[in-house]
Amino acid sequence: MLIDDFDEGGTITVLTSPDPEAAVYADEVRAAYTAGVTLSDGPAKGFAIGEDVTGPGRAR
């Protein structure tokens, strides 16, 4: 998971389905701070990342 204040005013990117041999992730979800993201799999499945984590009004 990447939380980036400088990517288009603030984005959350979640990388999933790693392929260690190719050193890539097969799936990526990217959303603005205001939209938020809910993790769809893995040990944190269902965890929501939104303005409660990134902070309201942080998008530039």
PDBQT receptor file of N, H, CA, C and O in Angstrom, charges set to zero:
ATOM      1  N   MET A   1       0.834  -1.154   0.000  1.00  0.00    +0.000 N 
ATOM      2  CA  MET A   1       0.000   0.000   0.000  1.00  0.00    +0.000 C 
ATOM      3  C   MET A   1       0.891   1.233   0.000  1.00  0.00    +0.000 C 
ATOM      4  O   MET A   1       1.863   1.325   0.750  1.00  0.00    +0.000 OA
ATOM      5  N   LEU A   2       0.530   2.178  -0.866  1.00  0.00    +0.000 N 
ATOM      6  H   LEU A   2      -0.259   2.103  -1.475  1.00  0.00    +0.000 HD
ATOM      7  CA  LEU A   2       1.246   3.447  -0.956  1.00  0.00    +0.000 C 
ATOM      8  C   LEU A   2       0.261   4.576  -0.696  1.00  0.00    +0.000 C 
ATOM      9  O   LEU A   2      -0.806   4.626  -1.308  1.00  0.00    +0.000 OA
ATOM     10  N   ILE A   3       0.609   5.467   0.194  1.00  0.00    +0.000 N 
ATOM     11  H   ILE A   3       1.475   5.426   0.691  1.00  0.00    +0.000 HD
ATOM     12  CA  ILE A   3      -0.183   6.667   0.432  1.00  0.00    +0.000 C 
ATOM     13  C   ILE A   3       0.710   7.828   0.027  1.00  0.00    +0.000 C 
ATOM     14  O   ILE A   3       1.744   8.079   0.645  1.00  0.00    +0.000 OA
ATOM     15  N   ASP A   4       0.296   8.532  -1.021  1.00  0.00    +0.000 N 
ATOM     16  H   ASP A   4      -0.544   8.328  -1.523  1.00  0.00    +0.000 HD
ATOM     17  CA  ASP A   4       1.166   9.528  -1.655  1.00  0.00    +0.000 C 
ATOM     18  C   ASP A   4       0.502  10.895  -1.695  1.00  0.00    +0.000 C 
ATOM     19  O   ASP A   4      -0.444  11.105  -2.453  1.00  0.00    +0.000 OA
ATOM     20  N   ASP A   5       0.993  11.827  -0.882  1.00  0.00    +0.000 N 
ATOM     21  H   ASP A   5       1.763  11.657  -0.266  1.00  0.00    +0.000 HD
ATOM     22  CA  ASP A   5       0.463  13.189  -0.847  1.00  0.00    +0.000 C 
ATOM     23  C   ASP A   5       0.708  13.951  -2.146  1.00  0.00    +0.000 C 
ATOM     24  O   ASP A   5      -0.010  14.908  -2.436  1.00  0.00    +0.000 OA
ATOM     25  N   PHE A   6       1.695  13.554  -2.926  1.00  0.00    +0.000 N 
ATOM     26  H   PHE A   6       2.278  12.776  -2.691  1.00  0.00    +0.000 HD
ATOM     27  CA  PHE A   6       2.112  14.334  -4.089  1.00  0.00    +0.000 C 
ATOM     28  C   PHE A   6       1.624  13.791  -5.423  1.00  0.00    +0.000 C 
ATOM     29  O   PHE A   6       1.863  14.418  -6.456  1.00  0.00    +0.000 OA
ATOM     30  N   ASP A   7       0.957  12.663  -5.436  1.00  0.00    +0.000 N 
ATOM     31  H   ASP A   7       0.763  12.154  -4.598  1.00  0.00    +0.000 HD
ATOM     32  CA  ASP A   7       0.437  12.079  -6.675  1.00  0.00    +0.000 C 
ATOM     33  C   ASP A   7      -0.965  12.624  -6.917  1.00  0.00    +0.000 C 
ATOM     34  O   ASP A   7      -1.913  12.209  -6.250  1.00  0.00    +0.000 OA
ATOM     35  N   GLU A   8      -1.104  13.530  -7.847  1.00  0.00    +0.000 N 
ATOM     36  H   GLU A   8      -0.334  13.866  -8.389  1.00  0.00    +0.000 HD
ATOM     37  CA  GLU A   8      -2.388  14.134  -8.220  1.00  0.00    +0.000 C 
ATOM     38  C   GLU A   8      -3.174  14.635  -7.015  1.00  0.00    +0.000 C 
ATOM     39  O   GLU A   8      -4.391  14.459  -6.952  1.00  0.00    +0.000 OA
ATOM     40  N   GLY A   9      -2.488  15.259  -6.056  1.00  0.00    +0.000 N 
ATOM     41  H   GLY A   9      -1.499  15.402  -6.107  1.00  0.00    +0.000 HD
ATOM     42  CA  GLY A   9      -3.162  15.827  -4.906  1.00  0.00    +0.000 C 
ATOM     43  C   GLY A   9      -3.441  14.848  -3.792  1.00  0.00    +0.000 C 
ATOM     44  O   GLY A   9      -4.067  15.223  -2.800  1.00  0.00    +0.000 OA
ATOM     45  N   GLY A  10      -3.013  13.633  -3.910  1.00  0.00    +0.000 N 
ATOM     46  H   GLY A  10      -2.504  13.329  -4.715  1.00  0.00    +0.000 HD
ATOM     47  CA  GLY A  10      -3.168  12.640  -2.855  1.00  0.00    +0.000 C 
ATOM     48  C   GLY A  10      -3.869  11.393  -3.338  1.00  0.00    +0.000 C 
ATOM     49  O   GLY A  10      -5.055  11.431  -3.664  1.00  0.00    +0.000 OA
ATOM     50  N   THR A  11      -3.148  10.286  -3.386  1.00  0.00    +0.000 N 
ATOM     51  H   THR A  11      -2.184  10.255  -3.121  1.00  0.00    +0.000 HD
ATOM     52  CA  THR A  11      -3.740   9.018  -3.814  1.00  0.00    +0.000 C 
ATOM     53  C   THR A  11      -3.341   7.886  -2.871  1.00  0.00    +0.000 C 
ATOM     54  O   THR A  11      -2.330   7.944  -2.169  1.00  0.00    +0.000 OA
ATOM     55  N   ILE A  12      -4.176   6.864  -2.889  1.00  0.00    +0.000 N 
ATOM     56  H   ILE A  12      -4.996   6.817  -3.459  1.00  0.00    +0.000 HD
ATOM     57  CA  ILE A  12      -3.922   5.617  -2.188  1.00  0.00    +0.000 C 
ATOM     58  C   ILE A  12      -3.794   4.549  -3.269  1.00  0.00    +0.000 C 
ATOM     59  O   ILE A  12      -4.686   4.406  -4.105  1.00  0.00    +0.000 OA
ATOM     60  N   THR A  13      -2.703   3.806  -3.262  1.00  0.00    +0.000 N 
ATOM     61  H   THR A  13      -1.978   3.923  -2.583  1.00  0.00    +0.000 HD
ATOM     62  CA  THR A  13      -2.505   2.732  -4.224  1.00  0.00    +0.000 C 
ATOM     63  C   THR A  13      -2.288   1.437  -3.454  1.00  0.00    +0.000 C 
ATOM     64  O   THR A  13      -1.441   1.363  -2.564  1.00  0.00    +0.000 OA
ATOM     65  N   VAL A  14      -3.062   0.419  -3.807  1.00  0.00    +0.000 N 
ATOM     66  H   VAL A  14      -3.750   0.479  -4.530  1.00  0.00    +0.000 HD
ATOM     67  CA  VAL A  14      -2.929  -0.891  -3.176  1.00  0.00    +0.000 C 
ATOM     68  C   VAL A  14      -2.472  -1.871  -4.256  1.00  0.00    +0.000 C 
ATOM     69  O   VAL A  14      -3.146  -2.050  -5.271  1.00  0.00    +0.000 OA
ATOM     70  N   LEU A  15      -1.330  -2.497  -4.027  1.00  0.00    +0.000 N 
ATOM     71  H   LEU A  15      -0.783  -2.351  -3.203  1.00  0.00    +0.000 HD
ATOM     72  CA  LEU A  15      -0.773  -3.486  -4.948  1.00  0.00    +0.000 C 
ATOM     73  C   LEU A  15      -1.052  -4.871  -4.379  1.00  0.00    +0.000 C 
ATOM     74  O   LEU A  15      -0.760  -5.131  -3.212  1.00  0.00    +0.000 OA
ATOM     75  N   THR A  16      -1.623  -5.775  -5.205  1.00  0.00    +0.000 N 
ATOM     76  H   THR A  16      -1.860  -5.564  -6.154  1.00  0.00    +0.000 HD
ATOM     77  CA  THR A  16      -1.938  -7.127  -4.755  1.00  0.00    +0.000 C 
ATOM     78  C   THR A  16      -1.516  -8.146  -5.804  1.00  0.00    +0.000 C 
ATOM     79  O   THR A  16      -1.068  -7.787  -6.892  1.00  0.00    +0.000 OA
ATOM     80  N   SER A  17      -1.663  -9.401  -5.468  1.00  0.00    +0.000 N 
ATOM     81  H   SER A  17      -2.027  -9.693  -4.584  1.00  0.00    +0.000 HD
ATOM     82  CA  SER A  17      -1.320 -10.529  -6.334  1.00  0.00    +0.000 C 
ATOM     83  C   SER A  17       0.143 -10.473  -6.782  1.00  0.00    +0.000 C 
ATOM     84  O   SER A  17       0.425 -10.379  -7.977  1.00  0.00    +0.000 OA
ATOM     85  N   PRO A  18       1.072 -10.531  -5.822  1.00  0.00    +0.000 N 
ATOM     86  CA  PRO A  18       2.490 -10.466  -6.195  1.00  0.00    +0.000 C 
ATOM     87  C   PRO A  18       2.941 -11.698  -6.971  1.00  0.00    +0.000 C 
ATOM     88  O   PRO A  18       2.488 -12.816  -6.723  1.00  0.00    +0.000 OA
ATOM     89  N   ASP A  19       3.842 -11.460  -7.911  1.00  0.00    +0.000 N 
ATOM     90  H   ASP A  19       4.209 -10.552  -8.112  1.00  0.00    +0.000 HD
ATOM     91  CA  ASP A  19       4.501 -12.533  -8.643  1.00  0.00    +0.000 C 
ATOM     92  C   ASP A  19       5.992 -12.390  -8.338  1.00  0.00    +0.000 C 
ATOM     93  O   ASP A  19       6.697 -11.660  -9.036  1.00  0.00    +0.000 OA
ATOM     94  N   PRO A  20       6.480 -13.083  -7.298  1.00  0.00    +0.000 N 
ATOM     95  CA  PRO A  20       7.870 -12.916  -6.873  1.00  0.00    +0.000 C 
ATOM     96  C   PRO A  20       8.900 -13.216  -7.959  1.00  0.00    +0.000 C 
ATOM     97  O   PRO A  20       9.948 -12.573  -8.015  1.00  0.00    +0.000 OA
ATOM     98  N   GLU A  21       8.607 -14.182  -8.815  1.00  0.00    +0.000 N 
ATOM     99  H   GLU A  21       7.756 -14.704  -8.769  1.00  0.00    +0.000 HD
ATOM    100  CA  GLU A  21       9.578 -14.528  -9.858  1.00  0.00    +0.000 C 
ATOM    101  C   GLU A  21       9.729 -13.408 -10.877  1.00  0.00    +0.000 C 
ATOM    102  O   GLU A  21      10.831 -13.164 -11.368  1.00  0.00    +0.000 OA
ATOM    103  N   ALA A  22       8.641 -12.728 -11.196  1.00  0.00    +0.000 N 
ATOM    104  H   ALA A  22       7.746 -12.926 -10.797  1.00  0.00    +0.000 HD
ATOM    105  CA  ALA A  22       8.695 -11.619 -12.151  1.00  0.00    +0.000 C 
ATOM    106  C   ALA A  22       8.935 -10.286 -11.455  1.00  0.00    +0.000 C 
ATOM    107  O   ALA A  22       9.168  -9.276 -12.120  1.00  0.00    +0.000 OA
ATOM    108  N   ALA A  23       8.882 -10.270 -10.120  1.00  0.00    +0.000 N 
ATOM    109  H   ALA A  23       8.692 -11.090  -9.580  1.00  0.00    +0.000 HD
ATOM    110  CA  ALA A  23       9.064  -9.062  -9.314  1.00  0.00    +0.000 C 
ATOM    111  C   ALA A  23       8.058  -7.968  -9.694  1.00  0.00    +0.000 C 
ATOM    112  O   ALA A  23       8.415  -6.799  -9.838  1.00  0.00    +0.000 OA
ATOM    113  N   VAL A  24       6.785  -8.381  -9.855  1.00  0.00    +0.000 N 
ATOM    114  H   VAL A  24       6.496  -9.331  -9.739  1.00  0.00    +0.000 HD
ATOM    115  CA  VAL A  24       5.708  -7.441 -10.180  1.00  0.00    +0.000 C 
ATOM    116  C   VAL A  24       4.462  -7.796  -9.371  1.00  0.00    +0.000 C 
ATOM    117  O   VAL A  24       4.362  -8.876  -8.789  1.00  0.00    +0.000 OA
ATOM    118  N   TYR A  25       3.525  -6.866  -9.351  1.00  0.00    +0.000 N 
ATOM    119  H   TYR A  25       3.606  -5.989  -9.824  1.00  0.00    +0.000 HD
ATOM    120  CA  TYR A  25       2.201  -7.120  -8.784  1.00  0.00    +0.000 C 
ATOM    121  C   TYR A  25       1.215  -7.210  -9.936  1.00  0.00    +0.000 C 
ATOM    122  O   TYR A  25       1.235  -6.375 -10.840  1.00  0.00    +0.000 OA
ATOM    123  N   ALA A  26       0.357  -8.215  -9.908  1.00  0.00    +0.000 N 
ATOM    124  H   ALA A  26       0.341  -8.894  -9.174  1.00  0.00    +0.000 HD
ATOM    125  CA  ALA A  26      -0.577  -8.443 -11.008  1.00  0.00    +0.000 C 
ATOM    126  C   ALA A  26      -1.800  -7.533 -10.942  1.00  0.00    +0.000 C 
ATOM    127  O   ALA A  26      -2.484  -7.344 -11.947  1.00  0.00    +0.000 OA
ATOM    128  N   ASP A  27      -2.080  -6.969  -9.771  1.00  0.00    +0.000 N 
ATOM    129  H   ASP A  27      -1.524  -7.122  -8.954  1.00  0.00    +0.000 HD
ATOM    130  CA  ASP A  27      -3.269  -6.134  -9.642  1.00  0.00    +0.000 C 
ATOM    131  C   ASP A  27      -2.945  -4.866  -8.875  1.00  0.00    +0.000 C 
ATOM    132  O   ASP A  27      -2.120  -4.869  -7.961  1.00  0.00    +0.000 OA
ATOM    133  N   GLU A  28      -3.605  -3.785  -9.258  1.00  0.00    +0.000 N 
ATOM    134  H   GLU A  28      -4.275  -3.783 -10.001  1.00  0.00    +0.000 HD
ATOM    135  CA  GLU A  28      -3.394  -2.491  -8.623  1.00  0.00    +0.000 C 
ATOM    136  C   GLU A  28      -4.721  -1.753  -8.556  1.00  0.00    +0.000 C 
ATOM    137  O   GLU A  28      -5.474  -1.716  -9.529  1.00  0.00    +0.000 OA
ATOM    138  N   VAL A  29      -4.998  -1.165  -7.398  1.00  0.00    +0.000 N 
ATOM    139  H   VAL A  29      -4.386  -1.195  -6.607  1.00  0.00    +0.000 HD
ATOM    140  CA  VAL A  29      -6.162  -0.301  -7.231  1.00  0.00    +0.000 C 
ATOM    141  C   VAL A  29      -5.645   1.047  -6.792  1.00  0.00    +0.000 C 
ATOM    142  O   VAL A  29      -4.858   1.143  -5.851  1.00  0.00    +0.000 OA
ATOM    143  N   ARG A  30      -6.089   2.096  -7.476  1.00  0.00    +0.000 N 
ATOM    144  H   ARG A  30      -6.729   2.018  -8.240  1.00  0.00    +0.000 HD
ATOM    145  CA  ARG A  30      -5.616   3.450  -7.176  1.00  0.00    +0.000 C 
ATOM    146  C   ARG A  30      -6.819   4.364  -7.051  1.00  0.00    +0.000 C 
ATOM    147  O   ARG A  30      -7.707   4.350  -7.903  1.00  0.00    +0.000 OA
ATOM    148  N   ALA A  31      -6.851   5.168  -5.982  1.00  0.00    +0.000 N 
ATOM    149  H   ALA A  31      -6.129   5.180  -5.289  1.00  0.00    +0.000 HD
ATOM    150  CA  ALA A  31      -7.982   6.060  -5.761  1.00  0.00    +0.000 C 
ATOM    151  C   ALA A  31      -7.508   7.336  -5.087  1.00  0.00    +0.000 C 
ATOM    152  O   ALA A  31      -6.483   7.357  -4.407  1.00  0.00    +0.000 OA
ATOM    153  N   ALA A  32      -8.269   8.387  -5.289  1.00  0.00    +0.000 N 
ATOM    154  H   ALA A  32      -9.103   8.370  -5.841  1.00  0.00    +0.000 HD
ATOM    155  CA  ALA A  32      -7.998   9.662  -4.623  1.00  0.00    +0.000 C 
ATOM    156  C   ALA A  32      -8.284   9.526  -3.136  1.00  0.00    +0.000 C 
ATOM    157  O   ALA A  32      -9.066   8.671  -2.723  1.00  0.00    +0.000 OA
ATOM    158  N   TYR A  33      -7.653  10.364  -2.342  1.00  0.00    +0.000 N 
ATOM    159  H   TYR A  33      -7.018  11.059  -2.678  1.00  0.00    +0.000 HD
ATOM    160  CA  TYR A  33      -7.895  10.372  -0.900  1.00  0.00    +0.000 C 
ATOM    161  C   TYR A  33      -9.388  10.426  -0.592  1.00  0.00    +0.000 C 
ATOM    162  O   TYR A  33      -9.875   9.710   0.283  1.00  0.00    +0.000 OA
ATOM    163  N   THR A  34     -10.097  11.266  -1.306  1.00  0.00    +0.000 N 
ATOM    164  H   THR A  34      -9.701  11.847  -2.017  1.00  0.00    +0.000 HD
ATOM    165  CA  THR A  34     -11.515  11.468  -1.011  1.00  0.00    +0.000 C 
ATOM    166  C   THR A  34     -12.366  10.248  -1.330  1.00  0.00    +0.000 C 
ATOM    167  O   THR A  34     -13.432  10.079  -0.737  1.00  0.00    +0.000 OA
ATOM    168  N   ALA A  35     -11.926   9.390  -2.250  1.00  0.00    +0.000 N 
ATOM    169  H   ALA A  35     -11.060   9.527  -2.731  1.00  0.00    +0.000 HD
ATOM    170  CA  ALA A  35     -12.687   8.188  -2.612  1.00  0.00    +0.000 C 
ATOM    171  C   ALA A  35     -12.395   7.038  -1.661  1.00  0.00    +0.000 C 
ATOM    172  O   ALA A  35     -13.299   6.286  -1.299  1.00  0.00    +0.000 OA
ATOM    173  N   GLY A  36     -11.143   6.898  -1.258  1.00  0.00    +0.000 N 
ATOM    174  H   GLY A  36     -10.408   7.509  -1.553  1.00  0.00    +0.000 HD
ATOM    175  CA  GLY A  36     -10.763   5.812  -0.367  1.00  0.00    +0.000 C 
ATOM    176  C   GLY A  36     -10.683   4.476  -1.071  1.00  0.00    +0.000 C 
ATOM    177  O   GLY A  36     -11.096   4.343  -2.223  1.00  0.00    +0.000 OA
ATOM    178  N   VAL A  37     -10.146   3.480  -0.368  1.00  0.00    +0.000 N 
ATOM    179  H   VAL A  37      -9.810   3.588   0.567  1.00  0.00    +0.000 HD
ATOM    180  CA  VAL A  37      -9.966   2.130  -0.895  1.00  0.00    +0.000 C 
ATOM    181  C   VAL A  37     -10.280   1.138   0.229  1.00  0.00    +0.000 C 
ATOM    182  O   VAL A  37      -9.932   1.375   1.385  1.00  0.00    +0.000 OA
ATOM    183  N   THR A  38     -10.930   0.040  -0.111  1.00  0.00    +0.000 N 
ATOM    184  H   THR A  38     -11.212  -0.153  -1.051  1.00  0.00    +0.000 HD
ATOM    185  CA  THR A  38     -11.138  -1.064   0.831  1.00  0.00    +0.000 C 
ATOM    186  C   THR A  38     -10.351  -2.258   0.316  1.00  0.00    +0.000 C 
ATOM    187  O   THR A  38     -10.506  -2.656  -0.838  1.00  0.00    +0.000 OA
ATOM    188  N   LEU A  39      -9.510  -2.827   1.166  1.00  0.00    +0.000 N 
ATOM    189  H   LEU A  39      -9.385  -2.503   2.103  1.00  0.00    +0.000 HD
ATOM    190  CA  LEU A  39      -8.686  -3.951   0.751  1.00  0.00    +0.000 C 
ATOM    191  C   LEU A  39      -9.567  -5.153   0.459  1.00  0.00    +0.000 C 
ATOM    192  O   LEU A  39     -10.441  -5.499   1.255  1.00  0.00    +0.000 OA
ATOM    193  N   SER A  40      -9.337  -5.792  -0.687  1.00  0.00    +0.000 N 
ATOM    194  H   SER A  40      -8.628  -5.511  -1.333  1.00  0.00    +0.000 HD
ATOM    195  CA  SER A  40     -10.217  -6.862  -1.149  1.00  0.00    +0.000 C 
ATOM    196  C   SER A  40      -9.735  -8.262  -0.794  1.00  0.00    +0.000 C 
ATOM    197  O   SER A  40     -10.499  -9.221  -0.892  1.00  0.00    +0.000 OA
ATOM    198  N   ASP A  41      -8.473  -8.390  -0.383  1.00  0.00    +0.000 N 
ATOM    199  H   ASP A  41      -7.851  -7.611  -0.304  1.00  0.00    +0.000 HD
ATOM    200  CA  ASP A  41      -7.985  -9.715  -0.013  1.00  0.00    +0.000 C 
ATOM    201  C   ASP A  41      -6.813  -9.597   0.940  1.00  0.00    +0.000 C 
ATOM    202  O   ASP A  41      -6.402  -8.499   1.314  1.00  0.00    +0.000 OA
ATOM    203  N   GLY A  42      -6.289 -10.736   1.322  1.00  0.00    +0.000 N 
ATOM    204  H   GLY A  42      -6.623 -11.628   1.018  1.00  0.00    +0.000 HD
ATOM    205  CA  GLY A  42      -5.149 -10.753   2.231  1.00  0.00    +0.000 C 
ATOM    206  C   GLY A  42      -5.566 -10.657   3.691  1.00  0.00    +0.000 C 
ATOM    207  O   GLY A  42      -6.758 -10.635   3.996  1.00  0.00    +0.000 OA
ATOM    208  N   PRO A  43      -4.593 -10.599   4.594  1.00  0.00    +0.000 N 
ATOM    209  CA  PRO A  43      -4.877 -10.601   6.021  1.00  0.00    +0.000 C 
ATOM    210  C   PRO A  43      -5.653  -9.373   6.495  1.00  0.00    +0.000 C 
ATOM    211  O   PRO A  43      -6.302  -9.430   7.539  1.00  0.00    +0.000 OA
ATOM    212  N   ALA A  44      -5.602  -8.281   5.767  1.00  0.00    +0.000 N 
ATOM    213  H   ALA A  44      -5.075  -8.234   4.918  1.00  0.00    +0.000 HD
ATOM    214  CA  ALA A  44      -6.321  -7.060   6.150  1.00  0.00    +0.000 C 
ATOM    215  C   ALA A  44      -7.598  -6.866   5.324  1.00  0.00    +0.000 C 
ATOM    216  O   ALA A  44      -8.112  -5.752   5.229  1.00  0.00    +0.000 OA
ATOM    217  N   LYS A  45      -8.107  -7.951   4.728  1.00  0.00    +0.000 N 
ATOM    218  H   LYS A  45      -7.689  -8.856   4.806  1.00  0.00    +0.000 HD
ATOM    219  CA  LYS A  45      -9.306  -7.880   3.885  1.00  0.00    +0.000 C 
ATOM    220  C   LYS A  45     -10.416  -7.117   4.607  1.00  0.00    +0.000 C 
ATOM    221  O   LYS A  45     -10.714  -7.379   5.773  1.00  0.00    +0.000 OA
ATOM    222  N   GLY A  46     -11.020  -6.170   3.892  1.00  0.00    +0.000 N 
ATOM    223  H   GLY A  46     -10.779  -5.957   2.945  1.00  0.00    +0.000 HD
ATOM    224  CA  GLY A  46     -12.112  -5.381   4.445  1.00  0.00    +0.000 C 
ATOM    225  C   GLY A  46     -11.671  -4.097   5.127  1.00  0.00    +0.000 C 
ATOM    226  O   GLY A  46     -12.510  -3.254   5.445  1.00  0.00    +0.000 OA
ATOM    227  N   PHE A  47     -10.368  -3.929   5.359  1.00  0.00    +0.000 N 
ATOM    228  H   PHE A  47      -9.687  -4.614   5.100  1.00  0.00    +0.000 HD
ATOM    229  CA  PHE A  47      -9.867  -2.712   5.984  1.00  0.00    +0.000 C 
ATOM    230  C   PHE A  47     -10.030  -1.554   5.006  1.00  0.00    +0.000 C 
ATOM    231  O   PHE A  47      -9.589  -1.631   3.859  1.00  0.00    +0.000 OA
ATOM    232  N   ALA A  48     -10.658  -0.495   5.464  1.00  0.00    +0.000 N 
ATOM    233  H   ALA A  48     -11.015  -0.432   6.396  1.00  0.00    +0.000 HD
ATOM    234  CA  ALA A  48     -10.899   0.669   4.610  1.00  0.00    +0.000 C 
ATOM    235  C   ALA A  48      -9.873   1.757   4.909  1.00  0.00    +0.000 C 
ATOM    236  O   ALA A  48      -9.580   2.064   6.064  1.00  0.00    +0.000 OA
ATOM    237  N   ILE A  49      -9.341   2.324   3.841  1.00  0.00    +0.000 N 
ATOM    238  H   ILE A  49      -9.579   2.074   2.902  1.00  0.00    +0.000 HD
ATOM    239  CA  ILE A  49      -8.390   3.420   3.954  1.00  0.00    +0.000 C 
ATOM    240  C   ILE A  49      -9.016   4.614   3.251  1.00  0.00    +0.000 C 
ATOM    241  O   ILE A  49      -9.247   4.587   2.043  1.00  0.00    +0.000 OA
ATOM    242  N   GLY A  50      -9.280   5.634   4.000  1.00  0.00    +0.000 N 
ATOM    243  H   GLY A  50      -9.092   5.656   4.982  1.00  0.00    +0.000 HD
ATOM    244  CA  GLY A  50      -9.921   6.833   3.434  1.00  0.00    +0.000 C 
ATOM    245  C   GLY A  50      -9.485   8.052   4.207  1.00  0.00    +0.000 C 
ATOM    246  O   GLY A  50      -8.379   8.095   4.746  1.00  0.00    +0.000 OA
ATOM    247  N   GLU A  51     -10.346   9.035   4.261  1.00  0.00    +0.000 N 
ATOM    248  H   GLU A  51     -11.244   9.000   3.823  1.00  0.00    +0.000 HD
ATOM    249  CA  GLU A  51      -9.976  10.287   4.917  1.00  0.00    +0.000 C 
ATOM    250  C   GLU A  51      -9.713  10.126   6.407  1.00  0.00    +0.000 C 
ATOM    251  O   GLU A  51      -9.043  10.968   7.004  1.00  0.00    +0.000 OA
ATOM    252  N   ASP A  52     -10.228   9.060   7.022  1.00  0.00    +0.000 N 
ATOM    253  H   ASP A  52     -10.773   8.377   6.536  1.00  0.00    +0.000 HD
ATOM    254  CA  ASP A  52      -9.895   8.836   8.433  1.00  0.00    +0.000 C 
ATOM    255  C   ASP A  52      -8.411   8.528   8.605  1.00  0.00    +0.000 C 
ATOM    256  O   ASP A  52      -7.847   8.767   9.673  1.00  0.00    +0.000 OA
ATOM    257  N   VAL A  53      -7.775   8.000   7.559  1.00  0.00    +0.000 N 
ATOM    258  H   VAL A  53      -8.233   7.806   6.691  1.00  0.00    +0.000 HD
ATOM    259  CA  VAL A  53      -6.339   7.707   7.597  1.00  0.00    +0.000 C 
ATOM    260  C   VAL A  53      -5.546   8.844   6.947  1.00  0.00    +0.000 C 
ATOM    261  O   VAL A  53      -4.532   9.283   7.491  1.00  0.00    +0.000 OA
ATOM    262  N   THR A  54      -6.001   9.317   5.795  1.00  0.00    +0.000 N 
ATOM    263  H   THR A  54      -6.825   8.960   5.354  1.00  0.00    +0.000 HD
ATOM    264  CA  THR A  54      -5.249  10.335   5.074  1.00  0.00    +0.000 C 
ATOM    265  C   THR A  54      -5.508  11.737   5.604  1.00  0.00    +0.000 C 
ATOM    266  O   THR A  54      -4.728  12.652   5.339  1.00  0.00    +0.000 OA
ATOM    267  N   GLY A  55      -6.582  11.916   6.341  1.00  0.00    +0.000 N 
ATOM    268  H   GLY A  55      -7.216  11.173   6.556  1.00  0.00    +0.000 HD
ATOM    269  CA  GLY A  55      -6.896  13.220   6.923  1.00  0.00    +0.000 C 
ATOM    270  C   GLY A  55      -7.799  14.035   6.038  1.00  0.00    +0.000 C 
ATOM    271  O   GLY A  55      -7.479  14.247   4.868  1.00  0.00    +0.000 OA
ATOM    272  N   PRO A  56      -8.943  14.512   6.564  1.00  0.00    +0.000 N 
ATOM    273  CA  PRO A  56      -9.853  15.322   5.750  1.00  0.00    +0.000 C 
ATOM    274  C   PRO A  56      -9.170  16.609   5.298  1.00  0.00    +0.000 C 
ATOM    275  O   PRO A  56      -8.431  17.247   6.048  1.00  0.00    +0.000 OA
ATOM    276  N   GLY A  57      -9.437  16.957   4.071  1.00  0.00    +0.000 N 
ATOM    277  H   GLY A  57     -10.037  16.438   3.462  1.00  0.00    +0.000 HD
ATOM    278  CA  GLY A  57      -8.907  18.209   3.541  1.00  0.00    +0.000 C 
ATOM    279  C   GLY A  57      -7.447  18.167   3.171  1.00  0.00    +0.000 C 
ATOM    280  O   GLY A  57      -6.864  19.210   2.874  1.00  0.00    +0.000 OA
ATOM    281  N   ARG A  58      -6.826  16.986   3.176  1.00  0.00    +0.000 N 
ATOM    282  H   ARG A  58      -7.299  16.139   3.417  1.00  0.00    +0.000 HD
ATOM    283  CA  ARG A  58      -5.405  16.915   2.841  1.00  0.00    +0.000 C 
ATOM    284  C   ARG A  58      -5.160  16.971   1.353  1.00  0.00    +0.000 C 
ATOM    285  O   ARG A  58      -4.070  17.347   0.922  1.00  0.00    +0.000 OA
ATOM    286  N   ALA A  59      -6.157  16.603   0.549  1.00  0.00    +0.000 N 
ATOM    287  H   ALA A  59      -7.043  16.298   0.899  1.00  0.00    +0.000 HD
ATOM    288  CA  ALA A  59      -5.950  16.655  -0.906  1.00  0.00    +0.000 C 
ATOM    289  C   ALA A  59      -5.684  18.083  -1.309  1.00  0.00    +0.000 C 
ATOM    290  O   ALA A  59      -6.328  19.005  -0.809  1.00  0.00    +0.000 OA
ATOM    291  N   ARG A  60      -4.752  18.270  -2.197  1.00  0.00    +0.000 N 
ATOM    292  H   ARG A  60      -4.229  17.521  -2.602  1.00  0.00    +0.000 HD
ATOM    293  CA  ARG A  60      -4.364  19.620  -2.618  1.00  0.00    +0.000 C 
ATOM    294  C   ARG A  60      -4.962  19.950  -3.954  1.00  0.00    +0.000 C 
ATOM    295  O   ARG A  60      -4.747  21.045  -4.474  1.00  0.00    +0.000 OA
TER     296      ARG A  60
